[in-house]
Amino acid sequence: MRKLFRKSAVVGLAVVVAGVAVAVAAGATGSTRANVLVCGLMPDTKTSTRWEQKDKPALVKAFKAAGVPARVVNAQGDAQKQKTQADQCIADGAKVLIIAPIDSGSAAAIQKAALKQGVKSIDYDRQVEGGVAVLYASFDGHTVGVMQAKGVIAGLKANGMYGKKPVVASLWGGKEDANAFLFKGGVDSVLNPLYKNGTFVKGPQQFVPGWNNQTAATIFQQMLVRTSNKIDAVAAANDGIAGAVVATLKAAKLDPIPLSGQDATIEGVQNIISGWQTESPWKDQRALAAATAKAAIAIAKGQKPPSTGYVTTKGRPKELAYLISPIQLTKANWKRVITSGYYKKSEICNGEFAKYC
């Protein structure tokens, strides 16, 4: 995906950015000294480490390589702050907003207000229900869910529980995030038939408000109490939630069980290599950032961005989309995150986890 950026990508932008210095201001929120063409609005640092550690630097690098002035900021979970950041970006000349929403309601309001000023938006990673973005750039959420379910199944087969009517619980993401339903839909498409035919027993299922990891731990503790610890596998929506499950199991002195995740975070990979997590759909944000930056440049030039088709987003007409297939990371192939340069070996293989490398 890095090949997407060539010097030719910015030909024709002179009219749009005439007189603007080519510089990337990553993280600035209040400065009006340097205009920008594109602004990336990241949501927080609590639901996942990826936003600051992966998405932000990848976007900054992509725009810098393309010679396009851009800014990437983080709202730290504050919807009003994200609106203020968007307003500042527009005041500084932004023509395109790349929005990873905190919630659909606030993000849709940002998009509609921006459009009134001639500024277009891209839904980044998460769909915005009721929004007016001209593109949804993300990984295939349904496929993520399918991978999670298949990972749980593989784990149950590996530990000999598949044919013993295992109880499978599910911890979905936050309801305020439309993507949570995409992941859930993928999981359900694989596991529901197995519940129906009696192969598996449907255990407790619950959404985790705000994708909050501590809340996930509390919910899972309650699930264990209700089932007298009879939970044989968990379809967890991301690595943070999976980590909460792992911590709860350890605290209760219970053994590892098949467990899905998402995002291939450092903690998630460490849980995989140590046998506490089964899989994690790896979404290489470098590829997403490269594709999104190319799309933003095209939109700023008045061109149709590259796409892979359309998606249905609640509260609006079908939305043009650019979807990338994730890679299922397991104990068998986890080193791909190292050989690809996504992580350094020292980031994964340290402390108690060094012996698994």
JONORZI-V824523 format. One record per backbone hydrogen bond with DSSP energy under -1.0 kcal/mol. NH is the residue of the N-H (numbers start at 1). CO is the residue of the C=O. E is the energy in kcal/mol with one decimal. If there is no record, write none. Layout:
NH,CO,E + NH,CO,E
//
This chain:
4,1,-1.8 + 5,2,-1.5 + 9,6,-2.4 + 10,7,-1.4 + 11,8,-1.3 + 13,10,-2.0 + 17,13,-2.5 + 20,17,-2.5 + 23,21,-1.1 + 25,70,-2.0 + 27,72,-1.3 + 36,92,-1.6 + 37,69,-2.9 + 38,69,-1.4 + 39,96,-2.2 + 40,71,-3.3 + 41,98,-3.6 + 42,73,-3.1 + 53,49,-2.3 + 54,50,-2.8 + 55,50,-2.4 + 56,51,-2.1 + 58,54,-1.9 + 59,55,-2.6 + 60,56,-2.5 + 61,57,-2.4 + 62,58,-2.2 + 63,59,-2.4 + 64,60,-2.2 + 65,61,-2.4 + 66,62,-1.4 + 68,63,-2.6 + 71,38,-1.7 + 73,40,-2.7 + 75,42,-2.2 + 77,43,-3.2 + 78,75,-1.8 + 82,78,-2.0 + 83,79,-1.8 + 84,80,-2.3 + 85,81,-2.6 + 86,82,-2.2 + 87,83,-2.7 + 88,84,-2.3 + 89,85,-2.3 + 90,86,-2.4 + 91,87,-2.4 + 92,88,-1.7 + 93,90,-1.7 + 94,89,-2.5 + 95,37,-3.1 + 96,37,-1.4 + 97,120,-2.6 + 98,39,-3.5 + 99,122,-2.8 + 100,41,-2.7 + 104,176,-1.1 + 107,103,-2.0 + 108,104,-2.9 + 109,105,-1.7 + 110,106,-1.9 + 111,107,-2.5 + 112,108,-2.5 + 113,109,-2.2 + 114,110,-2.3 + 115,111,-2.4 + 116,112,-1.5 + 117,114,-1.4 + 118,115,-2.1 + 119,114,-2.5 + 120,95,-1.9 + 122,97,-2.7 + 123,135,-3.1 + 124,99,-2.9 + 125,137,-3.4 + 126,124,-1.9 + 130,314,-2.0 + 131,128,-1.7 + 134,121,-2.5 + 136,320,-2.1 + 137,123,-2.9 + 138,322,-2.2 + 140,324,-2.2 + 144,140,-1.8 + 145,141,-1.9 + 146,142,-2.2 + 147,143,-2.6 + 148,144,-2.3 + 149,145,-2.3 + 150,146,-2.6 + 151,147,-2.2 + 152,148,-1.9 + 153,149,-2.3 + 154,150,-2.6 + 155,151,-2.1 + 156,152,-2.1 + 157,153,-2.1 + 158,154,-2.2 + 159,155,-1.9 + 161,156,-1.8 + 162,156,-1.7 + 164,161,-2.0 + 168,201,-2.5 + 169,233,-2.7 + 170,204,-2.3 + 171,235,-2.3 + 172,206,-2.1 + 177,174,-1.9 + 180,177,-1.4 + 181,178,-1.0 + 183,179,-2.5 + 184,180,-2.1 + 185,181,-2.4 + 186,182,-1.8 + 187,183,-2.3 + 188,184,-3.2 + 189,185,-1.9 + 191,187,-2.8 + 192,188,-2.2 + 195,191,-2.0 + 196,192,-2.6 + 197,193,-2.0 + 199,194,-1.2 + 200,194,-2.1 + 201,166,-3.0 + 203,168,-2.9 + 206,170,-1.9 + 208,172,-1.0 + 208,173,-1.1 + 211,208,-2.3 + 212,209,-1.9 + 216,212,-2.1 + 217,213,-2.0 + 218,214,-2.0 + 219,215,-2.6 + 220,216,-2.6 + 221,217,-2.3 + 222,218,-2.0 + 223,219,-2.0 + 224,220,-2.4 + 225,221,-1.9 + 226,222,-2.5 + 227,223,-1.6 + 228,225,-1.0 + 229,224,-3.1 + 230,227,-1.4 + 231,229,-1.7 + 232,167,-2.3 + 233,167,-1.2 + 234,258,-2.4 + 235,169,-2.8 + 236,234,-1.0 + 237,171,-1.8 + 239,262,-2.2 + 242,238,-2.5 + 243,239,-2.6 + 244,240,-1.5 + 245,241,-1.8 + 246,242,-2.5 + 247,243,-2.6 + 248,244,-1.9 + 249,245,-2.7 + 250,246,-2.5 + 251,247,-2.2 + 252,248,-1.8 + 253,250,-1.4 + 254,249,-3.0 + 260,234,-1.9 + 263,281,-2.5 + 269,265,-2.9 + 270,266,-2.5 + 271,267,-2.3 + 272,268,-1.8 + 273,269,-2.7 + 274,270,-1.5 + 275,272,-1.4 + 276,271,-2.4 + 277,271,-1.7 + 278,259,-2.7 + 279,259,-1.3 + 280,329,-1.8 + 282,327,-4.2 + 287,284,-1.2 + 288,284,-1.4 + 289,285,-3.0 + 290,286,-1.9 + 291,287,-2.2 + 292,288,-2.7 + 293,289,-2.7 + 294,290,-2.0 + 295,291,-2.1 + 296,292,-2.8 + 297,293,-2.2 + 298,294,-2.0 + 299,295,-2.6 + 300,296,-2.4 + 301,297,-1.4 + 302,299,-1.7 + 303,298,-3.0 + 308,321,-3.2 + 309,321,-1.2 + 311,319,-2.5 + 316,313,-1.2 + 319,311,-3.0 + 321,309,-2.8 + 322,136,-2.7 + 324,138,-1.8 + 327,282,-2.2 + 329,280,-1.7 + 334,330,-1.1 + 336,333,-2.1 + 337,334,-1.6 + 338,335,-1.2 + 339,335,-2.8 + 340,336,-1.8 + 341,338,-1.5 + 343,337,-2.7 + 347,344,-1.4 + 349,345,-3.2 + 350,348,-1.6 + 353,350,-2.2 + 354,351,-1.3 + 356,353,-1.5 + 357,354,-1.5
//
